[in-house]
Amino acid sequence: MDATIGDLGLNEVRKFLDAYDSNADYLELSPEHAAEMRSDIVTVTAQVESPKPKVGVIRESLLSIQRILEGAGGGIAGTYLLEALKHINF
């Protein structure tokens, strides 16, 4: 499904979620940051799969993910995921 909500493209969000799934094991995050990241990922996934996704919830969760990756690093996988986030207009 190629849907958008406002200017948020759900396909781009799905691509980011796929990239996260492929790279999560390689993120170099503290246990606290990893738990926060997983929580945000679960939230975004639930919203993307919802019949009525809430764009505000998705945006806030993506911003939280971005802050975690920028602040905590995450190694090469984190850098890759930050780059993937750039393709999402949030």
N, C-alpha and C positions, 0 to 999 in steps of 0.2 A: 504494500500500500504506500503510495507516494503522496503523503499528506503534509499539509502545513497548517500551523496554527498561527495566525498573524504572519510574522516574518520568520517564525521558527520552523525549519524543515525537519520533520520527524525522521526522514531517511538519513540525514546527516547525524542525527542523534543516535539512530540505530547503528550506523557505521562506527561511531565512537564507542558504543556499548560492546560491539564485536571486538574492536581494538583492545578495549579494557579486558575482555574475557581472554584474549590471546596473550596478554602481557601482565596480568595481575600477579602471577607467580614470580615475576621478575622485578616488581617494584621494590625499591629499597626504602620502605617506610617504617617508622616506629610502630609498635603495636597499636598505639592510640590513633595515629593517623590512618593506619590500615583499616581499623574498625570504623572510623568516621567515613572513610572512602567507600567501604562496602555498604554502609548505610545509605549514603548518597546514591550509589549505583542502584541499589534495590529500589529506592524512591523513584529515580528516573525511569527504570525499567517498568515499574508498575504504572507510571503515568503514560508512558509511550504505548503500553498495551491496553490502557483504559479506553472505553468507548468515547469518553469525553475528557481527554487529557487537559490538565491545568497547566497552562504555559508558565504561570508565575512559579509554580512548584518546580517545574523542570528547570527554569532559569536559575532559581536560587540554588538548587542542587548542583547544577553545572558550575555555577560561580564558586560554590564551596569546594568542589573537586579541583577547580583551577587554583584556588588559594592553597589547597593542600599540596598540590604538585609544585607550585611555585615556591612555597615556603619550606616544604620538607624535602624537596628534591625528588627522589624516586629513581635516581640513576638514569641509565639510558632509556629504560622503559617509560619512566616518567617524562622524559624529554619528548619521546615519541607521542605519548598521550597528550601532552600540551600542544604539540603540533596538530594533532587530530582535532583538538578543541577549536583551533583557529578556523576550521571549516564550518563551524556552527555559528549562525548569527543569533547570539543570545545576549 
